[in-house]
């Protein structure tokens, strides 16, 4: 974002000249813009952002668009109800919020960070059930085998690479939302291992991955008995790995 754009956001968010001066001082000191103004724009929607919570990235808009396309292909579910969407590692809830704004779905969102959960509950008020816990642990067991679209924007930065991140991410965002373990795929492995249990046959999990991780991530999906497929954004900045459960269980 250009300095002129940031200036416009700060000016539009400040209620008084003193308020603007304080905001500018925080930005000069290195505070992330989204924490200063308390929101981020994501897919045309203003999303509340609480200090410390992972700021939704514009590149992840493609992950949501892939999910919406899958929903459009589903039509009515076998039970005659709206598609069931699980936003795992939801952070602010931006991904689930975008889906719920554009499509009629039954939405559940989950995150391990209590600050993120509180933020997501504000953003998704009336649109979703938001639960706190480690990955699938807090999700209601009656949803097993009923999820139609599983959005999982898991942390995928290798632990040793965190020091190379921009200061705004490295020093301000909760490491639990960024650190993907030694190779960046530790959380993805855990999600893939359980996804088949939660997905309806023929339905999919969608994961954002780094370009250098594609081959390893695809192998993880195959080993989890899901069929991998890659989607790449038109600008080439975002790679989404789609893992689809077989229509019928393979014995």
Residue pairs with C-beta under 8 A, 6 or more apart in sequence:
1 33
6 27
6 33
9 33
9 37
10 20
10 23
10 24
10 27
10 33
10 36
10 37
11 20
13 23
13 36
13 37
13 38
14 20
14 23
23 36
23 37
26 36
27 33
27 36
30 167
30 168
30 171
31 172
32 55
32 168
32 172
34 40
34 49
34 55
35 49
35 51
35 55
35 172
38 48
38 49
38 50
39 46
39 47
39 48
39 49
40 46
40 47
40 49
40 55
40 56
40 92
40 94
41 47
42 56
42 58
42 60
42 61
42 94
42 97
42 98
43 61
43 64
43 94
43 98
45 94
45 97
45 98
45 101
47 56
47 92
47 93
47 94
47 97
47 123
48 92
48 119
48 122
48 123
49 55
49 56
49 92
49 119
50 92
50 115
50 116
50 118
50 119
51 172
52 115
52 172
52 173
52 174
53 91
53 92
53 113
53 115
53 116
53 119
53 173
53 174
53 177
54 91
54 92
54 116
54 173
54 174
54 177
54 178
55 92
55 169
55 173
56 91
56 92
56 94
56 95
59 208
59 233
59 237
59 238
60 94
60 95
60 153
60 208
60 238
61 98
62 231
62 233
62 237
62 238
62 240
63 95
63 151
63 153
63 206
63 208
63 238
63 240
64 95
64 98
64 99
64 151
66 206
66 231
66 240
66 242
67 85
67 95
67 99
67 149
67 151
67 206
68 98
68 99
68 102
68 103
70 148
70 149
70 204
70 206
70 242
71 83
71 85
71 99
71 103
71 105
71 148
71 149
72 103
74 83
74 148
74 149
74 203
77 83
77 84
77 148
77 200
78 200
81 106
82 104
82 105
82 106
83 103
83 105
83 106
83 148
83 149
84 105
84 106
84 108
84 143
84 146
84 147
84 148
84 149
84 200
85 96
85 99
85 100
85 105
85 106
85 107
85 108
85 147
85 148
85 149
85 150
85 151
86 107
86 108
86 109
86 110
86 139
86 143
86 147
86 149
86 150
86 151
86 198
87 93
87 95
87 96
87 99
87 107
87 108
87 109
87 110
87 128
87 151
88 109
88 110
88 135
88 136
88 150
88 151
88 152
88 153
88 154
88 191
89 110
89 111
89 112
89 135
89 152
89 153
89 154
89 155
89 177
89 187
90 96
90 109
90 110
90 111
90 116
90 120
90 130
91 111
91 113
91 116
91 119
91 120
91 153
91 177
92 116
92 119
92 120
92 123
93 109
93 119
93 120
93 121
93 123
93 124
93 128
93 130
94 123
95 151
95 153
96 107
96 109
96 120
96 124
96 127
96 128
96 151
97 123
97 124
97 127
97 128
99 105
99 107
99 149
99 151
100 107
100 124
100 127
100 128
105 149
107 124
107 127
107 128
107 129
108 128
108 129
108 130
108 131
108 139
108 140
108 143
109 120
109 124
109 128
109 129
109 130
109 131
110 130
110 131
110 132
110 133
110 135
110 136
110 138
110 139
111 117
111 120
111 130
111 132
112 132
112 133
112 134
112 135
112 176
113 174
113 176
113 177
114 132
115 174
116 174
116 177
117 130
117 131
117 132
120 128
120 130
121 130
124 130
131 138
131 139
132 138
133 139
135 187
135 190
135 191
135 194
136 194
136 198
139 198
143 198
144 197
144 198
145 197
145 198
145 199
145 200
146 198
146 200
147 198
147 199
147 200
147 203
148 199
148 200
148 203
149 203
149 204
149 206
150 191
150 195
150 198
150 199
150 203
150 204
150 205
150 206
151 206
152 188
152 191
152 195
152 205
152 206
152 207
153 207
153 208
154 180
154 187
154 188
154 191
154 207
154 208
155 176
155 177
155 178
155 179
155 180
155 184
155 187
156 180
156 184
156 185
156 187
156 188
156 208
156 209
156 210
156 213
157 165
157 178
157 179
157 180
157 184
157 210
158 180
158 181
158 182
158 183
158 184
159 179
159 180
159 181
159 182
160 182
161 184
162 170
162 175
162 178
162 179
163 170
165 178
169 178
180 186
180 187
180 188
181 187
183 213
183 216
184 210
184 213
185 209
185 213
185 216
185 217
185 220
188 207
188 209
188 217
188 220
189 220
191 205
191 207
192 205
192 207
192 220
192 221
192 223
192 224
192 226
192 243
193 224
195 205
195 224
195 226
195 243
195 245
196 224
196 225
196 226
196 245
199 205
199 245
200 245
201 245
201 246
201 247
201 248
201 249
202 244
202 245
202 246
202 247
203 244
203 245
204 242
204 243
204 244
204 245
205 226
205 242
205 243
206 240
206 241
206 242
206 243
207 217
207 240
207 241
207 242
207 243
208 238
208 239
208 240
208 241
209 217
209 239
209 240
209 241
210 239
211 239
214 230
214 239
214 241
217 228
217 241
218 228
218 230
218 241
221 227
221 228
221 241
221 243
222 228
224 243
225 245
225 246
225 250
226 243
226 244
226 245
227 243
227 244
227 245
227 246
228 241
228 242
228 243
229 241
229 242
229 243
229 244
230 239
230 240
230 241
230 242
231 239
231 240
231 242
232 238
232 239
232 240
233 239
233 240
